[in-house]
Amino acid sequence: MNIDKVKLLIQLLKNKGLIFEKGLSENEILKIEKNFHFSFPPDLKLFLQIALPTSDSFIHWRSALTSKEEFDKILCRLNWPFDGMLFDIQSNDFWYNA
């Protein structure tokens, strides 16, 4: 994805009522990736550096750099798929035999 496509996507989302802040800096991206032990895919990184969505259903990445509460919310969201698998294995006798 290139910058023009990202800007078009952001404009379409704004037209639907989504709220954005100034994009994340390279330093903020690096801190987030370090704190959460992952790397953003290149397309998402570009998107977040151009404009940061802050509407209710989006992750508030910048806030996680200064707020323990927001950090914990994001960590919970990131762990949700793994926690769901563990729950199914432990509670629902789910395991693929192969």
N, C-alpha and C positions, 0 to 999 in steps of 0.2 A: 504494500500500500504506500502511496506517495503522499506528500504534504497536501496537495490539492484535493485528493480524495478524502483525506482526514478532515480537512476544513469543510468540505461539502457535507460529510457525515455529521459534523458538529452543528452546522447550520440547520440541517434537517431535524436534529434532536432539539435544538433551541426552538425551532418552529413548533415542536410538539410540547413545549413548555418546560423542558429540562433546564436546570440551572447549572451554570458553569462558573468556575473561578479561573484565574490565571493558571496556566499549566505548571506542572512540577519542574523544578530546576534539575539539572544533572546531579547536583549534590543531594537533593531530596530523593531522587530515584535511587541513588547509590545507598543512602541511609535506609530506605524502605527495604530494598533488596537484602541488605545486610541484616536488618532487624528481623525479617520474616524468613530468611534463609531460602530465597528463590530469586530467579531473574525474570523480569517481565519479558514476554515475547516482543520482538522488535516492533510489530504493528501497534500493540497496546502501549508500549513505551512512547512511541511517536505521538499517539493519540493523547496520552496523559501529559506529555510535555507541551502540547499545543493548547489544550484546555482540560481542566479537571472537573468532571461532573460531580456536583455536590447535592443533587436531589436525593430524597430520602432512600431510594432503593439502591443507591450506589455506595461503594466503599469510600470512606473519607480518609484517603491515604495521608494527606498532609496533617490532619488532626492526630493521626496515630503517632506522629513524631513528637508530640508534646503532651498527649493525653493518655494516661495508663488505661482509662476506661475505654477509649476508642481503640487503643492497641489490643486490648482483650477482646473486644467485639470482632475485630478483624481476625484475630487468631482463632476465635471460635468458628467463624465462617470458613476459614481455610482448612480447619481440622474436621469440619462436618462430614465430608465424604468418607474419610478414614474412620471416624467415630461410628458412622452408620454401618460400615462393613463389619467393624468389631462387634457392634450390637447384634447384627444378624448372625454372626458366627457364634456368639456366646448365648444369645437368647432364642434364636429361631432355628437352631440346628442347621444352619446354612453353610455348606462347604461343597465346593465342586470337586467331585471324586477324581477327576483326571489330574 
